[in-house]
Amino acid sequence: WCDICKVWTGGHIQQILKHKNGRMHIDHEAKMLSDARERETTRQKEEQSLKDELAAIERAAAAAMAKDEAAARSSSAAASVG
């Protein structure tokens, strides 16, 4: 059985070697490797996009928290003055 081509190759070593050196197997193997590289590239781009999005959310949250803390400090200072 050839996992790349999804065909039975027979049980003899000569049949297996003939299949592995054949055009169909070589073409299927090249396509499989090309597809694997493309999937990996896509996965890495999606992972980087997710990391960038999370970083932007964290920056926005930190800015909002700093703004809230500043507002709380100014309101508590106004309350102690009055």
Rosetta silent file (secondary structure, phi, psi, omega in degrees, C-alpha in Angstrom):
SEQUENCE: WCDICKVWTGGHIQQILKHKNGRMHIDHEAKMLSDARERETTRQKEEQSLKDELAAIERAAAAAMAKDEAAARSSSAAASVG
SCORE:     score description
SCORE:     0.000 S_00000001
   1 L     0.000  132.365  176.623    0.000    0.000    0.000 S_00000001
   2 E  -106.086  114.761 -179.424    1.295    3.436   -0.915 S_00000001
   3 L   -68.068  -26.248 -178.776   -0.007    6.097    1.475 S_00000001
   4 L   -74.163  -48.089 -175.868    0.963    8.859   -0.924 S_00000001
   5 L   -92.385  -14.278 -177.851   -0.839    7.508   -4.003 S_00000001
   6 L    60.267   46.431  177.225   -3.511    5.513   -2.150 S_00000001
   7 E  -135.606  156.618  174.538   -2.917    2.425   -4.313 S_00000001
   8 L   -81.116  133.987 -179.234   -1.838   -1.136   -3.688 S_00000001
   9 L  -104.331   -6.933 -175.489    1.725   -1.732   -4.859 S_00000001
  10 L    91.123  171.992 -174.167    1.886   -5.477   -4.318 S_00000001
  11 L   -99.985   -5.209 -176.106    4.050   -7.253   -1.825 S_00000001
  12 L   -90.919  143.259 -176.762    7.246   -7.739   -3.788 S_00000001
  13 H   -59.912  -35.806  179.800   10.165   -5.363   -3.405 S_00000001
  14 H   -65.404  -39.502  178.309   10.536   -5.015   -7.183 S_00000001
  15 H   -66.822  -40.217  179.755    6.917   -3.874   -7.537 S_00000001
  16 H   -64.640  -46.541  179.442    7.340   -1.405   -4.691 S_00000001
  17 H   -63.520  -40.875  178.708   10.546    0.015   -6.168 S_00000001
  18 H   -61.512  -41.793  178.993    8.976    0.259   -9.630 S_00000001
  19 H   -65.322  -47.465 -177.045    6.045    2.185   -8.140 S_00000001
  20 H   -64.048  -26.754  178.867    8.241    4.508   -6.064 S_00000001
  21 L   -93.438   -0.082 -178.477   10.349    5.371   -9.105 S_00000001
  22 L   -80.418  158.759 -177.447    7.308    5.883  -11.329 S_00000001
  23 H   -61.160  -44.055 -177.682    6.044    9.229  -12.589 S_00000001
  24 H   -59.185  -46.772 -178.611    2.677    8.983  -10.806 S_00000001
  25 H   -65.484  -43.564 -179.681    4.269    8.411   -7.388 S_00000001
  26 H   -62.446  -43.196  178.437    6.848   11.157   -7.865 S_00000001
  27 H   -64.363  -44.129  178.756    4.150   13.639   -8.953 S_00000001
  28 H   -63.508  -39.940  179.660    1.879   12.713   -6.020 S_00000001
  29 H   -64.823  -42.303  178.428    4.779   13.006   -3.588 S_00000001
  30 H   -63.864  -41.864  178.761    5.724   16.462   -4.910 S_00000001
  31 H   -65.287  -41.229  179.356    2.095   17.620   -4.653 S_00000001
  32 H   -61.224  -44.706  179.844    1.788   16.234   -1.126 S_00000001
  33 H   -66.838  -40.071  177.871    4.937   18.074   -0.012 S_00000001
  34 H   -62.223  -44.898  178.808    3.829   21.291   -1.715 S_00000001
  35 H   -63.378  -39.329  179.530    0.417   21.104   -0.023 S_00000001
  36 H   -64.166  -41.745  178.017    2.053   20.434    3.349 S_00000001
  37 H   -64.559  -40.545  179.753    4.286   23.504    2.969 S_00000001
  38 H   -65.113  -43.369  177.531    1.298   25.626    1.974 S_00000001
  39 H   -61.640  -40.843 -179.725   -0.743   24.420    4.967 S_00000001
  40 H   -65.674  -41.973  178.061    2.167   25.171    7.306 S_00000001
  41 H   -62.402  -43.902  178.274    2.589   28.672    5.864 S_00000001
  42 H   -62.680  -43.069  179.883   -1.135   29.337    6.262 S_00000001
  43 H   -62.088  -42.326 -179.962   -1.078   28.024    9.825 S_00000001
  44 H   -66.066  -39.887  178.055    1.864   30.260   10.716 S_00000001
  45 H   -63.989  -42.536  178.984    0.166   33.331    9.200 S_00000001
  46 H   -65.198  -39.795  178.813   -3.035   32.621   11.137 S_00000001
  47 H   -64.156  -42.866  179.046   -1.068   32.107   14.346 S_00000001
  48 H   -66.035  -39.130  178.386    0.796   35.406   13.857 S_00000001
  49 H   -62.024  -42.605  178.112   -2.472   37.191   13.090 S_00000001
  50 H   -63.223  -43.710  178.544   -3.979   35.840   16.302 S_00000001
  51 H   -61.977  -42.710  178.984   -0.931   36.951   18.316 S_00000001
  52 H   -63.301  -41.851  179.705   -1.111   40.446   16.782 S_00000001
  53 H   -64.958  -43.158  178.045   -4.821   40.688   17.535 S_00000001
  54 H   -63.881  -38.812  178.281   -4.336   39.590   21.145 S_00000001
  55 H   -63.656  -40.914  178.632   -1.501   42.102   21.581 S_00000001
  56 H   -64.501  -40.654  177.841   -3.743   44.898   20.270 S_00000001
  57 H   -63.562  -42.548  179.371   -6.521   43.859   22.675 S_00000001
  58 H   -65.478  -39.122  177.321   -4.072   43.834   25.584 S_00000001
  59 H   -63.587  -42.895  179.677   -2.746   47.296   24.638 S_00000001
  60 H   -64.961  -40.054  178.765   -6.300   48.662   24.459 S_00000001
  61 H   -65.884  -41.108  178.847   -7.160   47.081   27.809 S_00000001
  62 H   -64.792  -40.259  178.713   -4.036   48.524   29.438 S_00000001
  63 H   -65.715  -41.874  178.959   -4.840   51.985   28.054 S_00000001
  64 H   -65.454  -39.208  179.384   -8.433   51.776   29.306 S_00000001
  65 H   -66.033  -41.577  178.368   -7.257   50.620   32.719 S_00000001
  66 H   -63.837  -39.911  178.587   -4.751   53.501   32.959 S_00000001
  67 H   -64.336  -43.146  178.939   -7.489   55.950   31.961 S_00000001
  68 H   -64.699  -40.375  178.602   -9.837   54.517   34.602 S_00000001
  69 H   -65.385  -39.961  178.510   -7.130   54.685   37.282 S_00000001
  70 H   -65.082  -41.118  178.933   -6.372   58.297   36.386 S_00000001
  71 H   -65.520  -39.128  179.317  -10.079   59.170   36.553 S_00000001
  72 H   -66.024  -40.839  178.612  -10.398   57.421   39.920 S_00000001
  73 H   -65.161  -41.792 -178.648   -7.400   59.320   41.300 S_00000001
  74 H   -69.834  -34.633  178.310   -8.712   62.674   40.097 S_00000001
  75 H   -72.845  -34.506  178.131  -12.181   62.019   41.526 S_00000001
  76 H   -73.093  -32.055  177.363  -10.773   60.910   44.885 S_00000001
  77 H   -70.033  -37.666  178.774   -8.532   63.991   44.998 S_00000001
  78 H   -68.324  -35.421 -179.850  -11.537   66.237   44.236 S_00000001
  79 H   -69.907  -36.309 -179.122  -13.548   64.527   46.992 S_00000001
  80 H   -76.296  -25.062  178.318  -10.806   65.051   49.607 S_00000001
  81 H   -75.579  -37.531 -173.841  -10.455   68.723   48.660 S_00000001
  82 L   -83.025    0.000    0.000  -14.176   69.412   48.927 S_00000001
